Amino acid sequence: QVQLVESGGGLVQAGDSLRLSCAPSGRTFSIYTTGWFRQAPGKEREFVAAISWRGGSTFLADSVKGRFTISRDNAKNTVYLQMSSLKPEDTAVYYCAAGRYLTGSYSAYEYWGQGTQVTVSS
């Protein structure tokens, strides 16, 4: 069992940057692909980014390409989502998830965090 904890959310203005972190409590998750998803009020959960367990492959949603980057530091057992040029439409609860495949399909991820709120004001 892997329990994930997200941190780094907050309230920012449009154009600002924010870095989210995801770390497991207990067991290491360095062998897992890690993904970020988000869910805005009244909307379905959507894929944001994913990174392979070695960090050599990444996959980002078109809506965040050029603005967000995903990285991982397995020595620190942490995955990061660096968000830049934030827009009000990026406002959502952001979830970290761990799975075995590099995919944007949330059903493929086995473990999930509780989420961290990101609010971008205009």
Disulfide bonds with the S-S distance in Angstrom:
Cys22-Cys96 1.81
